[in-house]
Amino acid sequence: MRPVLAVENLSVTYSRGGLLARLLNPLPLPALNVVDRVSLALMPGETLGLVGESGSGKTTLARALLGLTPIAEGRIVFEGREVTSPADFRAMRRSSALMFQDPVGSLSPRQRVGRLLTEPLIVRGMPVADRDATARAMLAEVGLPGSFVDRFPHELSGGQARRVGVARALAMRPHLLLADEPTAGLDVSVQGDVLNLIQDLKRQLGFAAMVITHNLAMIRHVGDRLAIMYLGRLVETGPTQAVFAAPLHPYTATLIASEPVPDPRRRRADLAIRGEIPSVFRRPSGCEFHTRCPIARDRCRSEAPKARWMSPERMVHCHYPLQPGGQEQEAFQRASANRRGERHDQMEHRPA
Amino acid sequence: MSGVLHARDLSVRYETPEGSVHALRHVDLEARPGDVIGIVGESGCGKSTLVTALANLLPDNAHVGGQILYGGVDLTALDADQRRRLRGDEIALVSQDPMTAFNPVLTIGDQLADFLHRRKDLGRGERKALIAAMLERVGISDADRRMAAYPHELSGGMRQRVAIAAALLTDPGLLIADEPTTALDVTMEAQIIHLLRQLRRDFNGIIVVVSHHLGVIAELCDRVYVMYAGEVVEAGGVDAIFHAAEHPYTKALLACDPARFPERLDRLPTIAGSLPSLAEVPAGCVYAPRCPLRFEPCTAASPDWTVLAADHAVRCHGVVR
């Protein structure tokens, strides 16, 4: 099957320093690799979860995929055709859509919902005979009453604004939907609503989706495959279930272990991870995760790991992946001292 | 003065041109020194109003009913000056957004020094040493260099640590953490949770953690108050709330959290319906319009507390002891 979207070695770099610094410095400063040699493929009807902490380059990657940020190198192939010129990107954007992170912020506060919904059609030059009827049909599709056409964005709740965002993104019947943090800021009861809606429409309309998020609990139920990003690089990819069951990269394992569990009987004693995500300005040498990795060795500090395919579906960028039953996995568990199930001694109830 | 915190029949109402908004209704809450209590609920449930009331920061147009007793003093009856003094000395608030909690044009060290303004007995050097020690305590290494830094030079997690250090500098008896990890990544969140637990060992006051994140509440708290539409609907020990919840809303809220299901779900559970308007609170139980177990009494009268165990009570007509 031909992927909807295939990306090979995509990099996005930002030049450093202002104009003056660049004019005065005889040698240009090395560019910042915000996205560094990312390769991905997205199959029709698939949902790919792109997971990483803030500053890992998730949003930049999504913008670069749609040509909203210039790419430094690499290839993007959309539906079998290579995308290079601005005209190619325009054509690609006609059959793809980006759902923005801030649902209310991405809607113009001065336009009513009806107008906001039909705007993508008008912009693309689609003939719209009856704007009102079209908008009502679109609202019905995302489960909102038709009367909402007269509302302004500030009159919508967070969940309703998301639904309007979904309707707008799907107005052009895209083959690819990029959803940037589709549930950020939503309550858990509403979050499920929005995700169920996207899943239903995906089944009905058959588009492929890439969901950018740092919410692991959510992506576990939504993503078919996961791609974990750290400092602009993909550190691990694989089927969601397999990655959660046995993460290969210590970073993935750490992320999964960091997620608080809503069960007071399974409080954690301590946490695997120390420190914070380093800045791309000071990208660590060797493996970029070695500064926080509980099982880093000398080789990790000096030599950058290459992509390793542990199975036809699972890629990892690590010298010492955590294979089930292997000594790395054991070392990781020992080093992280993350003993789930044991109660923390200081958390015992004190006598009142 | 550190003491017991006791809110009794606390209500907060705002008068607006559209009518009165009952943001908080008949809330009872109790905490002793050493307790970590959690307040959990979704947006619009009144948790922010409750902490604002506890921190004595409600705007002037708020009409407060009931009492907030702290160490035997009724906070709602204090004048502005007494309140201000109490806030600086006894009650500290760590807010949700570590980005805007600090003044961008002053260094961290200068801002932390302000929190020690009551300690007139200390010289400059002593203050600095105290601040450095506090920064170490919240896990910031290299305290001297950090004190010379401006807020924008610190990451979100680091700023949240500094905010916690600032709160602790006043040596409060009541520390309120309003969504302390919401703006942070999961690895930072885990570290802040760990820090708050460590602090608890030698902090003898009350910690109030407000969050919509059930995982954070489960990791941190001893006792939990579940809020819905301005009311506390269920209160109890953390184990009772997470393992023996009785209120239909608590159950539904727990059931919605995707983190509870290790296996992939095809459809995520949701709560049908929406929050009632706080301007027109339903006559009976606030949750009745969305409750799948609703029966006659629910729409007629607001339910009373049913005590299920020494440390577990619920407001629901459907629950019988």
Interface residues (C-beta under 8 A of the other chain):
Chain A: E53 S54 S157 G158 D187 V188 S189 V190 Q191 G192 D193 L195 N196 Q199 H214 L216 A217 M218 R220 H221 T240 Q241 F244 T254 L255 S258 E259 P260 V261 P262 D263 P264 R265 R267 R268 D270 L271 I273 R274 E276 I277 H344 Q346 M347 H349 R350 A352
Chain B: R32 G34 D35 E42 S43 S155 G156 G157 M158 D185 V186 T187 M188 E189 A190 Q191 I193 H194 R197 Q198 R200 R201 H212 H213 L214 G215 V216 I217 A218 E219 C221 D222 G237 V238 D239 F242 H243 A252 L253 L254 C256 D257 P258 A259 R260 F261 P262 R264 L265 D266 R267 L268 P269 T270 I271 S274
